């Protein structure tokens, strides 16, 4: 079995209802949910939002010990205009601006915002990674 793969990305959230509303405003389609967790299909993998208390309980940690490692999630778009539109949509949904989209040193175009819990999302146009019709890296 291939080791370098991800089948589930789960973000710990302080208020699941607020986070579900934020991602719905971005156009994310909820697949299933309980009182403590929400799952979204992301094409061969899952994306989850999990209440911090239940996440800590499941991992046998305190909420303070969950940590917030330096990371960001990224969505690539085929054009700079689509990057701008995704960034503007996130801000209108309540995201905190992190970095306004602009040309970047490596030859692409990107910006960043934070969701209600501070999870950083990058929106980018990467000319070196063309996308297929489903939006996956070709």
Phi, psi and omega in degrees: 000137182294130181278323184273081178208159175231128180252340179210130172245123181237128176255132173283134183229146181286323183223104185299320180298317178297315181294318177299319179295320179299309182292328175297320179295336176276354180099004179292140181255117180294132178266313177200157182204155170235191178294338187244347185214149176228138180238144178232138176280130178237038174071072179095356176213176179236152175239129182235150171244127187228132180301137185304318181299314180290324177298314179299316179299313181299324183269000181061042179231163169278160177302320180296332181273357179295327178077174179211061184317151179291108180202166170211154176258149184229146170235128178260147180231155183286339183225158176296323179298323178289327174298311179301317181296319179294319178297312180297321178298316179299315179297320180291337177275355178111007178292153174270128178293136176249310180210121178295138180304138181198165174299142184239155187304331184276003175105000179254201182217126182205160175213177182210151176218165178244138177285180184302337179260006178090004176291127185272131175244133172260139170244131190212156168242114182248106183294348181268350180235082179297152182253148174275185184296336179271358180087011177269152179297123182282000000 
